[in-house]
């Protein structure tokens, strides 16, 4: 009897550990940090007195781009523009689902002009573009989980994107939007606190959300991977996943371990310079979902 139970337990363990994660080819948009600088402070990570090594930023960013290409993904590029030092954070320029693009409208004046560059890119691609009336920072505050409840948009508010933009995104994209309230200024965008790790599951840091939003996340994603404070502070949640390979900041070592245990393949990258602007992997990458 004891032997039989042990056998069953071992089998169950093997099945869980050997879960085969399937990757799906992605199309991304990035923008080189050739003009990156910290000239103003619009989030708690930015300090205008800390020097930035732009060459190193470019090197680290290049490695990130090569990593994505090496995993078989397509990467489109935006041309960095003078006077827009945060343009490297390409995630903030729009949010695309089912081939439709909901444009961004930045909260801070310093980044406002970035929206036009993104708009021009999507227009050149011949995609349906919906111009926003409400303040929202694109994929910084919107995430998409295609197989969760038939396709769910998760949306953050509290610091940058405003609640009316959530309703506007739902009308623009025709997918249900779930509003989540961010409560910690260090996690001022949704994408520094939560990420989709495959088509139906997410990873997040509960402490970044209000108690009510934590309940909503538990209800929607009972099997979510949870990150701790330290991994969140290391920008571990600011990741991109193709369903199997999870590209994440190399400092988030514990989270990498948890993802590995859950059957994913963590791919660590160093992005120390871009952390000085308050961003990491995901901030540099917008996903084009056709
Ligand atoms: N300095 C930029 C800002 O504060 C960083 C943006 C990070 N992007 C992101 N998707 N979280 O707006």
Boltz pocket constraint, residues with backbone or C-beta under 6 A from the ligand:
constraints:
  - pocket:
      binder: B
      contacts: [[A, 42], [A, 43], [A, 46], [A, 86], [A, 89], [A, 91], [A, 92], [A, 111], [A, 137], [A, 139], [A, 140], [A, 189], [A, 191], [A, 192], [A, 277], [A, 278], [A, 279], [A, 280], [A, 282], [A, 283], [A, 284]]
      max_distance: 6.0
